[in-house]
Each structure stands twice: as C-alpha cells, then as structure tokens.
Amino acid sequence: MIKNSWKRLSIVAFSLVALTFVGCGNKSGDKAPKAGKTIGDKMDYKITGIDAGSGVVQASEQVVKDYKLDYTVQTSSGAAMTQALADAYKNKEPIVITGWSPHWMFSKYDLKYLKDPKGSFGAAEHIDTVVHKGLKESMPDAYKILDQFVWTPKDSESVMLKINAGGDAKKIARQWITDNKDKVSKWTEGTKKADGKEIKLAYVAWDTEIASTNVIALALEDMGYKVRLTQVDAGPMWAAVASGDADAIVAAWLPKTHAKFMSDYKGKVENLGPNLEGAKIGLVVPSYMKIDSIEDLTKK
Ligand code: PBE
C-alpha cells in the first residue's frame, strides 16, 4: 500500500518537473527577440486576399495545402487588399497578397511574385471574352465586336493606373478610346450600327475587369448599343452569362483560374478566345522582403 502511493507520488512529481520544463521552453520562445521570429509570425500567418469567390483566392487556398503552409487566406476585396499593401509598403512591413497581372500595383510599387516550384498557380493565363450561347444568332454584330475585342497588358495597365489615381472609370475609358482609334476601329470592323439595341455586360470589381469592361462598353455604345453594366461577384457573373441574364463577360481568366466556372457552364456559354494575353496570378510580396519562393514563407 505505502509503497504504491510512493510510487504514484513519484510519478506525479516527475510529471510536474517535466511539465515545468515544457513550460519553460514555451516561455523562452515567447520572449525570443523579434529577429528570431519567422516571417509568418510577423504577418500573423495571414495572406491578404480579395473576394472569396475569386479564382486567385481559391488558388491560394490550394497553395496553402500544397505547400503545407500554416497560413490563412484572409478574404476582403480588391480595394481592401491594395489598401493593406499601401499601408505595409509605407512602413516597409512584410505582407503577402493574392496578386495578378496586369495590375497597376506593379507600376506603383516595387513588387515580385513568389516562385511557385510546385506549379500550383499554373503557368501564364489569358483573359477571354465569353458570351451567352446563341448571341451569335441574336446579336451577330455585337458578337463580332466582342469577338474582335483584343488589347494588351500595357493598354489595360494604362487605363487601370489612371482609374487608381482617382479618375472616373467611364471618362478614362473614353479618353483611352479617343487615343486609340486605330485599335478600336479594328474591333468594330465589318459591323453595322445597332440603333439602340440593349446589350448586358456583367463584371466583377477587379481592377483589370473594371478597365476592360468600361472600354468595351464604350466601344459598343459608339456603335449604337445601349449598354447595361452590372457589377457582381465572380460566381454570379458566370451564372449570369450562362443563364442569359448577361450577354457577355470580358473577364474569363483561363486556362486555370476560372476553369471550374467554364466547365460548370459548358454548353451554355461560348468562349470567343483571349482579349488579353500574358496575364498571371500568384502570391506577391514587396521587393524589400527577403524571400523569393512560396516555400520561403515557412522560413525564419
Ligand atoms: N482576378 C485575378 C480574377 C482573375 C485573376 C482577381 C482578376 C480572379 O481571381 O478570379
């Protein structure tokens, strides 16, 4: 009996000592100087994202799994993300955002994409024009204009930069059209004036899409269309062009970012091909951060 209780007591005593040791270990960790913190500690293990429905946020969530990162992708909006970037940049603080190109932020700040050795974000993307199935028959001239719409990352960036600088999107799109008559006349080549026929375009409030949608909307307006623009989230945008609530979108990021939407609505939409080549998505950091790869996010 007595022997047994001694034995039990010694086990308890040993456990207490062991616990104390564990406790000490933790405490000294907490008190570690800032320089010893991992990059993750400094950023609260947070990737600053945009809207939850966007492809880049969903891809980033997959990246967290693929690279076994101890991070969460915080969702907000494109505007909130670029504000967080502006704040971090001003104070040279670390930040990781869900980025894409073309985007004005690359002109305004010194930024870099983190390398993606596992290829989780896919390679180069293009932005395609997707229309409701049947538009070719119902509005052949509008279909043709949408089909002929093509511009470059540089074009897109110049419009985005001016909008970001505080300009009205429609006015800036108008200016771009005035300055790029040759390009725009190729989009409308071989089409007849529309005489007030209504056409509905849906888009998401991503900077790239605000720019492209406003520009193509004015090109259509100039050809006599009454253009109705509806700003929605990514899911509803795709649902709208599939159902016919929208006639077209110029915001289909493929082959990867919006692949799921494209396959979900197969047969209901028609892809008219790229309106912009050389797009990209990925995790983006300011160049002052001393990391180069997504794998570095777990480093000290
Ligand atoms: N984005 C980036 C879109 C396409 C790529 C915000 C413009 C998205 O993430 O769905």
py3Dmol code that shows the C-alpha trace and the ligand (Angstrom):
import py3Dmol

protein = """\
ATOM      1  CA  MET A   1       0.000   0.000   0.000  1.00  0.00           C
ATOM      2  CA  ILE A   2       2.561   2.523   1.215  1.00  0.00           C
ATOM      3  CA  LYS A   3       4.993   1.504  -1.467  1.00  0.00           C
ATOM      4  CA  ASN A   4       2.304   2.055  -4.108  1.00  0.00           C
ATOM      5  CA  SER A   5       1.444   5.578  -3.009  1.00  0.00           C
ATOM      6  CA  TRP A   6       5.131   6.491  -3.009  1.00  0.00           C
ATOM      7  CA  LYS A   7       5.344   5.190  -6.480  1.00  0.00           C
ATOM      8  CA  ARG A   8       2.310   7.236  -7.533  1.00  0.00           C
ATOM      9  CA  LEU A   9       3.662  10.324  -5.835  1.00  0.00           C
ATOM     10  CA  SER A  10       6.987   9.992  -7.605  1.00  0.00           C
ATOM     11  CA  ILE A  11       5.187   9.717 -10.939  1.00  0.00           C
ATOM     12  CA  VAL A  12       3.260  12.897 -10.157  1.00  0.00           C
ATOM     13  CA  ALA A  13       6.473  14.638  -9.077  1.00  0.00           C
ATOM     14  CA  PHE A  14       8.242  13.572 -12.253  1.00  0.00           C
ATOM     15  CA  SER A  15       5.352  14.757 -14.388  1.00  0.00           C
ATOM     16  CA  LEU A  16       5.419  18.139 -12.670  1.00  0.00           C
ATOM     17  CA  VAL A  17       9.107  18.522 -13.377  1.00  0.00           C
ATOM     18  CA  ALA A  18       8.548  17.511 -16.986  1.00  0.00           C
ATOM     19  CA  LEU A  19       5.673  19.999 -17.353  1.00  0.00           C
ATOM     20  CA  THR A  20       7.796  22.758 -15.877  1.00  0.00           C
ATOM     21  CA  PHE A  21      10.423  22.048 -18.488  1.00  0.00           C
ATOM     22  CA  VAL A  22       7.900  22.170 -21.294  1.00  0.00           C
ATOM     23  CA  GLY A  23       6.521  25.382 -19.849  1.00  0.00           C
ATOM     24  CA  CYS A  24       9.968  26.939 -19.707  1.00  0.00           C
ATOM     25  CA  GLY A  25      10.565  26.047 -23.317  1.00  0.00           C
ATOM     26  CA  ASN A  26       7.423  27.889 -24.374  1.00  0.00           C
ATOM     27  CA  LYS A  27       8.176  30.911 -22.289  1.00  0.00           C
ATOM     28  CA  SER A  28      11.641  31.383 -23.666  1.00  0.00           C
ATOM     29  CA  GLY A  29      10.105  31.054 -27.162  1.00  0.00           C
ATOM     30  CA  ASP A  30       7.702  33.892 -26.470  1.00  0.00           C
ATOM     31  CA  LYS A  31      10.473  36.083 -25.215  1.00  0.00           C
ATOM     32  CA  ALA A  32      12.637  35.460 -28.268  1.00  0.00           C
ATOM     33  CA  PRO A  33      13.850  38.686 -29.839  1.00  0.00           C
ATOM     34  CA  LYS A  34      11.918  39.941 -32.877  1.00  0.00           C
ATOM     35  CA  ALA A  35      14.711  38.991 -35.227  1.00  0.00           C
ATOM     36  CA  GLY A  36      14.173  35.348 -34.299  1.00  0.00           C
ATOM     37  CA  LYS A  37      10.530  35.436 -35.369  1.00  0.00           C
ATOM     38  CA  THR A  38       9.558  33.719 -38.566  1.00  0.00           C
ATOM     39  CA  ILE A  39       8.112  35.727 -41.420  1.00  0.00           C
ATOM     40  CA  GLY A  40       4.827  34.064 -40.607  1.00  0.00           C
ATOM     41  CA  ASP A  41       4.925  35.391 -37.029  1.00  0.00           C
ATOM     42  CA  LYS A  42       5.421  38.909 -38.339  1.00  0.00           C
ATOM     43  CA  MET A  43       2.403  38.613 -40.621  1.00  0.00           C
ATOM     44  CA  ASP A  44       0.176  36.692 -38.203  1.00  0.00           C
ATOM     45  CA  TYR A  45       0.273  33.820 -40.694  1.00  0.00           C
ATOM     46  CA  LYS A  46      -2.029  35.749 -42.952  1.00  0.00           C
ATOM     47  CA  ILE A  47      -2.164  36.038 -46.731  1.00  0.00           C
ATOM     48  CA  THR A  48      -4.066  39.189 -47.651  1.00  0.00           C
ATOM     49  CA  GLY A  49      -6.674  38.133 -50.204  1.00  0.00           C
ATOM     50  CA  ILE A  50      -9.542  39.640 -52.173  1.00  0.00           C
ATOM     51  CA  ASP A  51     -13.151  38.438 -52.536  1.00  0.00           C
ATOM     52  CA  ALA A  52     -13.795  34.825 -51.534  1.00  0.00           C
ATOM     53  CA  GLY A  53     -15.330  33.943 -54.901  1.00  0.00           C
ATOM     54  CA  SER A  54     -12.292  34.957 -56.918  1.00  0.00           C
ATOM     55  CA  GLY A  55     -10.110  32.365 -58.572  1.00  0.00           C
ATOM     56  CA  VAL A  56      -6.937  33.790 -57.090  1.00  0.00           C
ATOM     57  CA  VAL A  57      -8.223  33.323 -53.521  1.00  0.00           C
ATOM     58  CA  GLN A  58      -9.327  29.775 -54.255  1.00  0.00           C
ATOM     59  CA  ALA A  59      -5.978  29.008 -55.880  1.00  0.00           C
ATOM     60  CA  SER A  60      -4.188  30.496 -52.857  1.00  0.00           C
ATOM     61  CA  GLU A  61      -6.170  28.256 -50.527  1.00  0.00           C
ATOM     62  CA  GLN A  62      -4.972  25.297 -52.582  1.00  0.00           C
ATOM     63  CA  VAL A  63      -1.407  26.651 -52.369  1.00  0.00           C
ATOM     64  CA  VAL A  64      -1.647  26.721 -48.563  1.00  0.00           C
ATOM     65  CA  LYS A  65      -2.482  22.994 -48.716  1.00  0.00           C
ATOM     66  CA  ASP A  66       0.066  22.086 -51.400  1.00  0.00           C
ATOM     67  CA  TYR A  67       2.932  23.767 -49.552  1.00  0.00           C
ATOM     68  CA  LYS A  68       1.623  22.848 -46.081  1.00  0.00           C
ATOM     69  CA  LEU A  69       1.720  26.493 -45.041  1.00  0.00           C
ATOM     70  CA  ASP A  70       0.480  27.421 -41.611  1.00  0.00           C
ATOM     71  CA  TYR A  71      -1.326  30.443 -43.124  1.00  0.00           C
ATOM     72  CA  THR A  72      -4.904  31.516 -43.674  1.00  0.00           C
ATOM     73  CA  VAL A  73      -6.048  33.430 -46.715  1.00  0.00           C
ATOM     74  CA  GLN A  74      -7.908  36.432 -45.393  1.00  0.00           C
ATOM     75  CA  THR A  75     -10.676  37.482 -47.772  1.00  0.00           C
ATOM     76  CA  SER A  76     -11.817  41.050 -48.315  1.00  0.00           C
ATOM     77  CA  SER A  77     -11.957  42.939 -51.609  1.00  0.00           C
ATOM     78  CA  GLY A  78      -9.523  44.139 -54.238  1.00  0.00           C
ATOM     79  CA  ALA A  79      -9.702  47.656 -52.816  1.00  0.00           C
ATOM     80  CA  ALA A  80      -9.074  46.482 -49.229  1.00  0.00           C
ATOM     81  CA  MET A  81      -6.140  44.386 -50.391  1.00  0.00           C
ATOM     82  CA  THR A  82      -4.440  47.232 -52.238  1.00  0.00           C
ATOM     83  CA  GLN A  83      -5.026  49.476 -49.214  1.00  0.00           C
ATOM     84  CA  ALA A  84      -3.344  46.897 -46.954  1.00  0.00           C
ATOM     85  CA  LEU A  85      -0.480  46.763 -49.450  1.00  0.00           C
ATOM     86  CA  ALA A  86      -0.155  50.560 -49.463  1.00  0.00           C
ATOM     87  CA  ASP A  87      -0.048  50.632 -45.642  1.00  0.00           C
ATOM     88  CA  ALA A  88       2.529  47.845 -45.358  1.00  0.00           C
ATOM     89  CA  TYR A  89       4.648  49.345 -48.143  1.00  0.00           C
ATOM     90  CA  LYS A  90       4.778  52.734 -46.469  1.00  0.00           C
ATOM     91  CA  ASN A  91       6.204  51.200 -43.303  1.00  0.00           C
ATOM     92  CA  LYS A  92       8.318  48.545 -45.068  1.00  0.00           C
ATOM     93  CA  GLU A  93       6.397  45.851 -43.248  1.00  0.00           C
ATOM     94  CA  PRO A  94       6.070  42.313 -44.577  1.00  0.00           C
ATOM     95  CA  ILE A  95       2.878  41.425 -46.446  1.00  0.00           C
ATOM     96  CA  VAL A  96       1.813  38.671 -48.849  1.00  0.00           C
ATOM     97  CA  ILE A  97      -1.086  39.359 -51.174  1.00  0.00           C
ATOM     98  CA  THR A  98      -3.061  37.389 -53.742  1.00  0.00           C
ATOM     99  CA  GLY A  99      -1.850  39.228 -56.819  1.00  0.00           C
ATOM    100  CA  TRP A 100      -2.398  39.228 -60.539  1.00  0.00           C
ATOM    101  CA  SER A 101      -1.153  40.883 -63.703  1.00  0.00           C
ATOM    102  CA  PRO A 102      -1.847  43.075 -65.440  1.00  0.00           C
ATOM    103  CA  HIS A 103      -2.337  45.349 -62.438  1.00  0.00           C
ATOM    104  CA  TRP A 104      -1.445  48.962 -61.698  1.00  0.00           C
ATOM    105  CA  MET A 105       0.224  47.963 -58.417  1.00  0.00           C
ATOM    106  CA  PHE A 106       3.304  46.776 -60.320  1.00  0.00           C
ATOM    107  CA  SER A 107       3.829  50.296 -61.675  1.00  0.00           C
ATOM    108  CA  LYS A 108       3.198  51.985 -58.373  1.00  0.00           C
ATOM    109  CA  TYR A 109       5.235  49.672 -56.125  1.00  0.00           C
ATOM    110  CA  ASP A 110       8.336  47.525 -56.386  1.00  0.00           C
ATOM    111  CA  LEU A 111       6.847  44.034 -56.129  1.00  0.00           C
ATOM    112  CA  LYS A 112       7.688  40.451 -57.012  1.00  0.00           C
ATOM    113  CA  TYR A 113       5.821  37.189 -57.485  1.00  0.00           C
ATOM    114  CA  LEU A 114       6.917  34.439 -55.123  1.00  0.00           C
ATOM    115  CA  LYS A 115       8.229  31.475 -57.123  1.00  0.00           C
ATOM    116  CA  ASP A 116       5.832  28.583 -57.259  1.00  0.00           C
ATOM    117  CA  PRO A 117       8.021  25.463 -57.732  1.00  0.00           C
ATOM    118  CA  LYS A 118       5.017  23.146 -57.357  1.00  0.00           C
ATOM    119  CA  GLY A 119       3.208  24.987 -60.136  1.00  0.00           C
ATOM    120  CA  SER A 120       0.039  25.358 -58.066  1.00  0.00           C
ATOM    121  CA  PHE A 121      -0.974  28.633 -59.719  1.00  0.00           C
ATOM    122  CA  GLY A 122      -0.483  27.245 -63.218  1.00  0.00           C
ATOM    123  CA  ALA A 123       1.505  28.976 -65.944  1.00  0.00           C
ATOM    124  CA  ALA A 124       0.526  32.018 -67.989  1.00  0.00           C
ATOM    125  CA  GLU A 125      -3.133  32.922 -68.185  1.00  0.00           C
ATOM    126  CA  HIS A 126      -5.175  34.805 -70.738  1.00  0.00           C
ATOM    127  CA  ILE A 127      -8.366  36.760 -70.228  1.00  0.00           C
ATOM    128  CA  ASP A 128     -11.119  35.606 -72.534  1.00  0.00           C
ATOM    129  CA  THR A 129     -14.394  37.009 -73.785  1.00  0.00           C
ATOM    130  CA  VAL A 130     -17.274  34.647 -73.036  1.00  0.00           C
ATOM    131  CA  VAL A 131     -20.800  35.160 -74.359  1.00  0.00           C
ATOM    132  CA  HIS A 132     -24.164  33.568 -73.751  1.00  0.00           C
ATOM    133  CA  LYS A 133     -24.754  30.705 -76.167  1.00  0.00           C
ATOM    134  CA  GLY A 134     -26.882  31.955 -79.003  1.00  0.00           C
ATOM    135  CA  LEU A 135     -25.589  35.528 -79.044  1.00  0.00           C
ATOM    136  CA  LYS A 136     -24.187  34.893 -82.489  1.00  0.00           C
ATOM    137  CA  GLU A 137     -27.731  34.458 -83.822  1.00  0.00           C
ATOM    138  CA  SER A 138     -29.499  37.025 -81.654  1.00  0.00           C
ATOM    139  CA  MET A 139     -26.942  39.856 -81.982  1.00  0.00           C
ATOM    140  CA  PRO A 140     -24.442  38.980 -84.722  1.00  0.00           C
ATOM    141  CA  ASP A 141     -22.836  42.431 -84.874  1.00  0.00           C
ATOM    142  CA  ALA A 142     -22.338  42.719 -81.120  1.00  0.00           C
ATOM    143  CA  TYR A 143     -20.978  39.190 -81.198  1.00  0.00           C
ATOM    144  CA  LYS A 144     -18.499  40.231 -83.854  1.00  0.00           C
ATOM    145  CA  ILE A 145     -17.336  43.293 -81.907  1.00  0.00           C
ATOM    146  CA  LEU A 146     -16.871  41.213 -78.763  1.00  0.00           C
ATOM    147  CA  ASP A 147     -15.039  38.594 -80.795  1.00  0.00           C
ATOM    148  CA  GLN A 148     -12.701  41.223 -82.271  1.00  0.00           C
ATOM    149  CA  PHE A 149     -12.003  42.911 -78.923  1.00  0.00           C
ATOM    150  CA  VAL A 150      -8.330  42.490 -78.057  1.00  0.00           C
ATOM    151  CA  TRP A 151      -5.813  44.662 -76.239  1.00  0.00           C
ATOM    152  CA  THR A 152      -2.517  44.315 -74.387  1.00  0.00           C
ATOM    153  CA  PRO A 153      -1.432  44.265 -70.735  1.00  0.00           C
ATOM    154  CA  LYS A 154       0.101  47.693 -71.378  1.00  0.00           C
ATOM    155  CA  ASP A 155      -3.217  49.091 -72.623  1.00  0.00           C
ATOM    156  CA  SER A 156      -5.021  47.644 -69.634  1.00  0.00           C
ATOM    157  CA  GLU A 157      -2.426  48.967 -67.187  1.00  0.00           C
ATOM    158  CA  SER A 158      -2.578  52.476 -68.569  1.00  0.00           C
ATOM    159  CA  VAL A 159      -6.344  52.578 -68.005  1.00  0.00           C
ATOM    160  CA  MET A 160      -6.055  50.974 -64.556  1.00  0.00           C
ATOM    161  CA  LEU A 161      -3.362  53.391 -63.400  1.00  0.00           C
ATOM    162  CA  LYS A 162      -5.497  56.400 -64.250  1.00  0.00           C
ATOM    163  CA  ILE A 163      -8.557  54.953 -62.553  1.00  0.00           C
ATOM    164  CA  ASN A 164      -6.449  54.181 -59.499  1.00  0.00           C
ATOM    165  CA  ALA A 165      -5.171  57.745 -59.465  1.00  0.00           C
ATOM    166  CA  GLY A 166      -8.757  58.744 -58.737  1.00  0.00           C
ATOM    167  CA  GLY A 167     -10.312  59.140 -62.148  1.00  0.00           C
ATOM    168  CA  ASP A 168     -13.825  58.233 -63.198  1.00  0.00           C
ATOM    169  CA  ALA A 169     -13.670  54.846 -64.972  1.00  0.00           C
ATOM    170  CA  LYS A 170     -16.006  55.854 -67.774  1.00  0.00           C
ATOM    171  CA  LYS A 171     -14.185  59.118 -68.507  1.00  0.00           C
ATOM    172  CA  ILE A 172     -10.819  57.379 -68.547  1.00  0.00           C
ATOM    173  CA  ALA A 173     -12.126  54.651 -70.837  1.00  0.00           C
ATOM    174  CA  ARG A 174     -13.434  57.393 -73.142  1.00  0.00           C
ATOM    175  CA  GLN A 175     -10.015  59.047 -73.208  1.00  0.00           C
ATOM    176  CA  TRP A 176      -8.321  55.737 -73.999  1.00  0.00           C
ATOM    177  CA  ILE A 177     -10.739  55.122 -76.882  1.00  0.00           C
ATOM    178  CA  THR A 178     -10.072  58.597 -78.255  1.00  0.00           C
ATOM    179  CA  ASP A 179      -6.323  57.992 -78.038  1.00  0.00           C
ATOM    180  CA  ASN A 180      -6.528  54.522 -79.606  1.00  0.00           C
ATOM    181  CA  LYS A 181      -8.889  54.956 -82.524  1.00  0.00           C
ATOM    182  CA  ASP A 182      -6.942  52.567 -84.755  1.00  0.00           C
ATOM    183  CA  LYS A 183      -7.204  49.708 -82.299  1.00  0.00           C
ATOM    184  CA  VAL A 184     -10.869  50.313 -81.586  1.00  0.00           C
ATOM    185  CA  SER A 185     -11.773  50.562 -85.261  1.00  0.00           C
ATOM    186  CA  LYS A 186     -10.409  47.030 -85.717  1.00  0.00           C
ATOM    187  CA  TRP A 187     -12.815  45.797 -83.048  1.00  0.00           C
ATOM    188  CA  THR A 188     -15.812  47.258 -84.812  1.00  0.00           C
ATOM    189  CA  GLU A 189     -14.628  46.486 -88.331  1.00  0.00           C
ATOM    190  CA  GLY A 190     -17.295  44.926 -90.551  1.00  0.00           C
ATOM    191  CA  THR A 191     -20.218  45.587 -88.208  1.00  0.00           C
ATOM    192  CA  LYS A 192     -23.378  47.638 -88.589  1.00  0.00           C
ATOM    193  CA  LYS A 193     -24.711  50.305 -86.215  1.00  0.00           C
ATOM    194  CA  ALA A 194     -27.182  48.944 -83.697  1.00  0.00           C
ATOM    195  CA  ASP A 195     -29.820  51.620 -83.272  1.00  0.00           C
ATOM    196  CA  GLY A 196     -30.228  51.490 -79.504  1.00  0.00           C
ATOM    197  CA  LYS A 197     -30.381  47.728 -79.049  1.00  0.00           C
ATOM    198  CA  GLU A 198     -29.650  46.733 -75.452  1.00  0.00           C
ATOM    199  CA  ILE A 199     -26.644  44.607 -74.524  1.00  0.00           C
ATOM    200  CA  LYS A 200     -25.886  43.472 -70.992  1.00  0.00           C
ATOM    201  CA  LEU A 201     -22.346  43.021 -69.703  1.00  0.00           C
ATOM    202  CA  ALA A 202     -21.518  41.625 -66.263  1.00  0.00           C
ATOM    203  CA  TYR A 203     -18.209  42.124 -64.469  1.00  0.00           C
ATOM    204  CA  VAL A 204     -16.531  41.925 -61.075  1.00  0.00           C
ATOM    205  CA  ALA A 205     -14.942  44.935 -59.357  1.00  0.00           C
ATOM    206  CA  TRP A 206     -11.409  43.698 -60.022  1.00  0.00           C
ATOM    207  CA  ASP A 207      -9.201  46.472 -61.404  1.00  0.00           C
ATOM    208  CA  THR A 208      -8.470  44.571 -64.619  1.00  0.00           C
ATOM    209  CA  GLU A 209     -12.145  43.970 -65.271  1.00  0.00           C
ATOM    210  CA  ILE A 210     -13.284  47.485 -64.357  1.00  0.00           C
ATOM    211  CA  ALA A 211     -10.868  48.734 -67.026  1.00  0.00           C
ATOM    212  CA  SER A 212     -11.692  46.237 -69.793  1.00  0.00           C
ATOM    213  CA  THR A 213     -15.448  46.271 -69.267  1.00  0.00           C
ATOM    214  CA  ASN A 214     -15.664  50.067 -69.331  1.00  0.00           C
ATOM    215  CA  VAL A 215     -13.604  50.239 -72.507  1.00  0.00           C
ATOM    216  CA  ILE A 216     -15.551  47.602 -74.460  1.00  0.00           C
ATOM    217  CA  ALA A 217     -18.821  49.079 -73.160  1.00  0.00           C
ATOM    218  CA  LEU A 218     -17.980  52.449 -74.730  1.00  0.00           C
ATOM    219  CA  ALA A 219     -16.843  50.818 -77.968  1.00  0.00           C
ATOM    220  CA  LEU A 220     -20.261  49.121 -78.146  1.00  0.00           C
ATOM    221  CA  GLU A 221     -22.044  52.343 -77.171  1.00  0.00           C
ATOM    222  CA  ASP A 222     -20.281  54.153 -80.001  1.00  0.00           C
ATOM    223  CA  MET A 223     -21.722  51.534 -82.368  1.00  0.00           C
ATOM    224  CA  GLY A 224     -25.233  52.421 -81.227  1.00  0.00           C
ATOM    225  CA  TYR A 225     -25.803  49.897 -78.435  1.00  0.00           C
ATOM    226  CA  LYS A 226     -27.461  50.717 -75.160  1.00  0.00           C
ATOM    227  CA  VAL A 227     -25.014  49.014 -72.811  1.00  0.00           C
ATOM    228  CA  ARG A 228     -26.115  47.872 -69.385  1.00  0.00           C
ATOM    229  CA  LEU A 229     -23.251  47.126 -66.974  1.00  0.00           C
ATOM    230  CA  THR A 230     -23.848  45.022 -63.903  1.00  0.00           C
ATOM    231  CA  GLN A 231     -21.220  44.646 -61.219  1.00  0.00           C
ATOM    232  CA  VAL A 232     -21.445  41.354 -59.332  1.00  0.00           C
ATOM    233  CA  ASP A 233     -19.296  38.687 -57.655  1.00  0.00           C
ATOM    234  CA  ALA A 234     -17.401  36.066 -59.639  1.00  0.00           C
ATOM    235  CA  GLY A 235     -19.948  33.242 -59.167  1.00  0.00           C
ATOM    236  CA  PRO A 236     -22.985  35.368 -60.091  1.00  0.00           C
ATOM    237  CA  MET A 237     -21.092  36.842 -63.059  1.00  0.00           C
ATOM    238  CA  TRP A 238     -20.592  33.392 -64.562  1.00  0.00           C
ATOM    239  CA  ALA A 239     -24.128  32.329 -63.659  1.00  0.00           C
ATOM    240  CA  ALA A 240     -25.460  35.442 -65.417  1.00  0.00           C
ATOM    241  CA  VAL A 241     -23.701  34.825 -68.719  1.00  0.00           C
ATOM    242  CA  ALA A 242     -24.740  31.166 -68.563  1.00  0.00           C
ATOM    243  CA  SER A 243     -28.417  31.978 -67.945  1.00  0.00           C
ATOM    244  CA  GLY A 244     -28.531  34.856 -70.416  1.00  0.00           C
ATOM    245  CA  ASP A 245     -29.099  37.489 -67.711  1.00  0.00           C
ATOM    246  CA  ALA A 246     -25.883  38.857 -69.130  1.00  0.00           C
ATOM    247  CA  ASP A 247     -24.999  38.667 -72.812  1.00  0.00           C
ATOM    248  CA  ALA A 248     -21.248  38.682 -72.304  1.00  0.00           C
ATOM    249  CA  ILE A 249     -18.291  38.972 -69.950  1.00  0.00           C
ATOM    250  CA  VAL A 250     -14.741  40.016 -70.856  1.00  0.00           C
ATOM    251  CA  ALA A 251     -13.412  38.660 -67.546  1.00  0.00           C
ATOM    252  CA  ALA A 252     -12.856  34.924 -68.035  1.00  0.00           C
ATOM    253  CA  TRP A 253      -9.404  34.025 -66.686  1.00  0.00           C
ATOM    254  CA  LEU A 254      -8.236  30.804 -68.307  1.00  0.00           C
ATOM    255  CA  PRO A 255      -6.996  28.147 -68.658  1.00  0.00           C
ATOM    256  CA  LYS A 256      -6.832  27.738 -64.904  1.00  0.00           C
ATOM    257  CA  THR A 257      -8.238  30.496 -62.708  1.00  0.00           C
ATOM    258  CA  HIS A 258     -11.857  30.181 -63.888  1.00  0.00           C
ATOM    259  CA  ALA A 259     -11.613  26.609 -65.205  1.00  0.00           C
ATOM    260  CA  LYS A 260     -14.272  25.366 -62.798  1.00  0.00           C
ATOM    261  CA  PHE A 261     -16.794  28.006 -63.908  1.00  0.00           C
ATOM    262  CA  MET A 262     -16.059  27.256 -67.542  1.00  0.00           C
ATOM    263  CA  SER A 263     -16.695  23.537 -67.103  1.00  0.00           C
ATOM    264  CA  ASP A 264     -19.762  24.090 -64.882  1.00  0.00           C
ATOM    265  CA  TYR A 265     -21.406  26.136 -67.636  1.00  0.00           C
ATOM    266  CA  LYS A 266     -20.216  24.130 -70.607  1.00  0.00           C
ATOM    267  CA  GLY A 267     -22.827  24.185 -73.354  1.00  0.00           C
ATOM    268  CA  LYS A 268     -24.451  27.362 -72.014  1.00  0.00           C
ATOM    269  CA  VAL A 269     -21.663  29.769 -72.926  1.00  0.00           C
ATOM    270  CA  GLU A 270     -19.363  30.279 -75.873  1.00  0.00           C
ATOM    271  CA  ASN A 271     -15.729  31.277 -75.445  1.00  0.00           C
ATOM    272  CA  LEU A 272     -14.632  33.813 -78.069  1.00  0.00           C
ATOM    273  CA  GLY A 273     -10.984  33.487 -77.062  1.00  0.00           C
ATOM    274  CA  PRO A 274      -8.471  35.839 -75.464  1.00  0.00           C
ATOM    275  CA  ASN A 275      -8.980  39.600 -75.311  1.00  0.00           C
ATOM    276  CA  LEU A 276      -5.667  39.848 -73.425  1.00  0.00           C
ATOM    277  CA  GLU A 277      -2.637  37.556 -73.451  1.00  0.00           C
ATOM    278  CA  GLY A 278       0.095  37.437 -70.839  1.00  0.00           C
ATOM    279  CA  ALA A 279      -1.913  37.501 -67.633  1.00  0.00           C
ATOM    280  CA  LYS A 280      -0.820  35.816 -64.425  1.00  0.00           C
ATOM    281  CA  ILE A 281      -1.888  35.134 -60.857  1.00  0.00           C
ATOM    282  CA  GLY A 282       0.182  34.300 -57.786  1.00  0.00           C
ATOM    283  CA  LEU A 283       1.366  35.350 -54.355  1.00  0.00           C
ATOM    284  CA  VAL A 284       3.002  38.761 -54.496  1.00  0.00           C
ATOM    285  CA  VAL A 285       5.274  40.488 -51.970  1.00  0.00           C
ATOM    286  CA  PRO A 286       7.130  43.806 -51.866  1.00  0.00           C
ATOM    287  CA  SER A 287      10.687  43.503 -53.232  1.00  0.00           C
ATOM    288  CA  TYR A 288      12.135  44.625 -49.877  1.00  0.00           C
ATOM    289  CA  MET A 289      11.110  41.240 -48.431  1.00  0.00           C
ATOM    290  CA  LYS A 290      13.993  38.800 -48.416  1.00  0.00           C
ATOM    291  CA  ILE A 291      12.073  35.808 -49.673  1.00  0.00           C
ATOM    292  CA  ASP A 292      11.743  34.550 -53.231  1.00  0.00           C
ATOM    293  CA  SER A 293       9.641  31.429 -53.131  1.00  0.00           C
ATOM    294  CA  ILE A 294       6.360  30.317 -51.587  1.00  0.00           C
ATOM    295  CA  GLU A 295       8.471  27.710 -49.791  1.00  0.00           C
ATOM    296  CA  ASP A 296      10.331  30.555 -48.011  1.00  0.00           C
ATOM    297  CA  LEU A 297       7.135  31.531 -46.184  1.00  0.00           C
ATOM    298  CA  THR A 298       7.901  28.956 -43.528  1.00  0.00           C
ATOM    299  CA  LYS A 299      11.476  30.186 -43.006  1.00  0.00           C
ATOM    300  CA  LYS A 300      12.953  32.154 -40.112  1.00  0.00           C
TER     301      LYS A 300
END
"""
ligand_1 = """\
10
PBE
N -8.633 38.228 -60.623
C -7.324 37.625 -60.718
C -9.567 37.158 -61.025
C -8.881 36.516 -62.132
C -7.455 36.549 -61.729
C -8.891 38.828 -59.361
C -8.654 39.264 -61.616
C -9.860 36.042 -60.055
O -9.099 35.860 -59.127
O -10.841 35.313 -60.233
"""
view = py3Dmol.view(width=600, height=400)
view.addModel(protein, "pdb")
view.setStyle({"model": 0}, {"cartoon": {"style": "trace"}})
view.addModel(ligand_1, "xyz")
view.setStyle({"model": 1}, {"stick": {}})
view.zoomTo()
view.show()
